[in-house]
């Protein structure tokens, strides 16, 4: 998946250490605080900081000007104290002068309204002017610091997420469509423009999906999502290639947002040397730890199983929820070590010192408003010691999984549009539900694209993939024929790559695979409504299916219109679940299927709330509750790398407790 042979990796930076630190924005502070910052960083065990993410206006206060002196002093200061620098290109937040002098660099929403400066991400990804200024700044930044001994990695942009419906984006969209389809006839066929008199007779008629009187053409919207992801990727690639030319020996990354719909994450990850993510579960969410595990599993899988980077998290509260709760005592450590358990070799924060001004002055920092005496910094300091102890034993090792959960951004984009059978069904929510069942069964799970090679997995789970290409369908059929076990949720294989409904409402190859003779009707469920099935209740969805001869009805609907029809169908090693079972029932079903395929939990008999993950030869035990619990360990002695003690038989974990055991 790497773009070049022998590309640098995170291992070239970590060198037996877990990277620990975060975004440092010293331009917000008087220079006399910088010495205090590095003193506290050394006290906390910080070995890496990210500089420059939002510093465009400081470096280029006027068009073409360059003020690098302050950054020179910072780079030298970090190097003098043994702290590596992940240097960012500051192109996600253009200065006000760029928008004022070049309004073509500003994006427009679907109503044609301009998004002005005064925040961040206010750039048009298709603007030639924006790209020219961004490339020039990146060129000068890379040339100046390529040989600096503090520089360890490049961070391009920040959280790419901008949409643009303006005229320059429209021109770029038409160019993208010409490359994809070649002719207007092919475009009209792919978009089904015979519906509602939408036939295009000239490329000039094709525009972004702007405000419309009623529902937009879903194929049009789908292609615009694809185009936007590709347009942003081009912005990333231009800057990436510039810094690579100057420093081919250093890895390059950019930060994904957690389970974010805007980018084709599989395609983007293939263009990075290090895969990074920002992760902010809600501390008050009882499933916050599972949300973290899902994002961590996805990020590790995007990295092809290699170690990855937790680029951002919060030391305490964030500032963008309706109510922003801090992390209780011990949770910051617990969730950070959960990331390490699931493959992270870097644990970082936004940001080092909490801002006193600006839109995120109430977003926590490693050093909060309470200063170094505050609980937040004291917990950060303790985590730094834990990571230093773990580093030599964990960095570079991998997490292995026997189960893959399939996820595809194109299927997400196609499924979650207007005009669908139920607005209550959303791709991310269904994905979370299936991952939760596996997580609570202590089954380690990778995520994979439906066209990936799946032969290494005993079980492949398809929570819901509305859109499947012909290649993906053939891949799933071939996987089962080769001896794999496949279990699929509802609304899978409904449309092809152009979001055209498959004959019969589901691809015929899949209907044959799952033992479905006829899919008569979809029966979505209202909020609070359930479908009674043999031994459990179904939620969200149900389907009127007729089983093919030879297929086994594992559970049937009971009562109502679907009485006696299959809710769960099995055809050899292929399972089809036409509803979303309540959580306990889904756990039970998946436990049966995975056990039948030879998949074992990481550890049997764990108390509720305890998560077990194996990374290399280490066993991580993470307790997500407040009351002490006792865990029965595998036979033999185990050395806890966090406490330095040897434990045998059982282990007690206190509030948000963690143990990292080596045989």
Phi, psi and omega in degrees: 000349184283149187281345182208151181292145177054041178294146176296156185224179178298329179299331178291342180259318186290313179049052177085002177245151166276126177294136184219125180164225179165186178297128177242123184240065186292344177296346177279353190233154173301146185298337180292345177280345187297320179296321177295323178300310184292329176297314179292324177300315179296323179296326183271355182084017178292130179236002182207135173228152174257126182244146166090006187303318184238041189249017183304311183295332179283322180281320182237077184291339177222156182306122176085346178288155177223121176238093183258355187303314180297322180287326174303313182295322178293314179301316179295320180297316180296316180298319181298336181253013174072027181252122180285155182242126165267108187267126183262146165277127191273034194274002178275351181224080180298151179287159181304326183298331181293315178292324180293314182279334185225077182299344177292347179277352183268135180283158175238143180278184186290346175269000182085005180280138180283138171265111190273169174291167184120356175224234175212172181062022184269066178221147174273120181297339183261000183286121177296326179294313177302313182297324180294313180294319180296318180293320181295318178294317179298319179301313182290322178298313181293319180296322184287322189249006182304323183262008183287132185292343178281338187288124181241337186195156175252139176240111185270125175060210179191123172044063180303120185206007190281133170258150177215126179249017185282184186292319180292324175294324178297318178297316179294323178297316178297321178296318178298317180294320176301318180293326183281318189249336179083308184229159176294327178300317179294322177296314181299322178293314182296323182270356180059046187285358173296337178283131176060030171056044184261013184302132179262127179253354180208140181301331181296341180281345184275122181230166171301159180287083181277182181307129182236163182293325183217209185297140177276161176293118185296328178291325175298312180296319179300314180292328177292324175296317178298314180300315182298316177301316180292322180295317176294323178298322177299320176300315178299315185294324178300311181290321178301315183293329177294310182290329177296323179298323180278327185223070182296346182272354184253140178287156181234140179217170162214161189261121171284155169266156188290121177046053184267134187281346193281342183239147169282091189298330177294315182291318180297315184300328180293345181261002181254151171277326178231131178267128185234155179214152170256137190220120184224065175297153180283123180300337180271353181282121179297342177253021180299321180293324177289324175299317176299315181298320179297312180296321179295318177296320179295315182295316177300320181290323175298330178277008180068025181091350180285160176302150185229178188240122168279097187286319181222141164207176180253136174289333179215242183277154168264186184231011188240006171269166177301316173234125187252104183268142175286167174279131176297162180307124177097342184288324179300314178298313183300310184289330176293317180287334172298319178297318177298317179302325184262021166114358182284134171250012177213130180234108187228170188228156155253113359224185182293300182246128183297133183291146175264345179224168176095177188292340183242034180290345176257005172279130186296161173229169175299323168251108185274186178299335178287348178081190185294343177277349182289157180301323182302309181293323180296324176289322176300317180298317177295321178296321178303320178293320178298315182293324177296323179290325184279330190313305183297339185263340190244329187299137180088343181281165188237159173257130179250150183221145175262354184235137175241136176253124186273138182213137180215128181295325180295322176294323177297311181300320182289324189282324190262047177255176176291165173074024180260168186298329181210122176287350179282342180268117176232145187304310184295322180296318179291320177301315179300319183297316181288321177296320179303317181298318178291319180298315180288341173273001180061038175256117180290135190228131166270163166249150184211155173280146183295347176262359179292162170290116185255007189295340182281351186258139175285325182226136173241129183246129177248097181300315179180115177232090182306313181256128174225130175288164176301321179298318180294316179300312179299325179295317180292318178298316179296325179298315180292318180297333179275002175111002180278160177255126183240131174233130185235142170274181186291168176055042178251136179070028182285321183233165177267192186296338178263012182064032176268129183296132179291151177304130179084003178084354175203143181310130183303327178295324179286321177300319177295319181298317185272355180079036179256115180282312179218135170258099189286306186211152168265137182235081178294151183254146178284165174301129181084350180272141177233161175246118180290130178231169178300106173087356180199171174252141173262150180235164167072321193203153168205163185220146178265098185249151169241121184287145175281156176305134179096341178280146183258127172277103182286322176214139181247157171288146180234118180089162177073194184296332186259015185308125177087350180275159186292131169261320176235125186239139177233133177228089185069240180264011179249128181243143177229127183245110190270010175217179173251101180301151175303157190309313181297320180292321178293322175300315181297316180298313181291328175298320178296315184292314182293320178297320178296336179265006177087015179270130180249146172299158178302319179208135180275156170069028181284143174296157178302137177089357179259128180254136178237131179222137173256129173234113188061230179263012181260141175251116176266130173242122185234121184258116184265018178242174184262336182266144181300144177225157179245129182250130174277125186266159170300159182301149175103175178275146179226132180263121179275113184292340181276329181251344183077010182259161175254130181238148181220139174086287181224162179218132177262128176250126178275195181308122180050037185282153179224139170229142176236107192255133174245133181301000000 
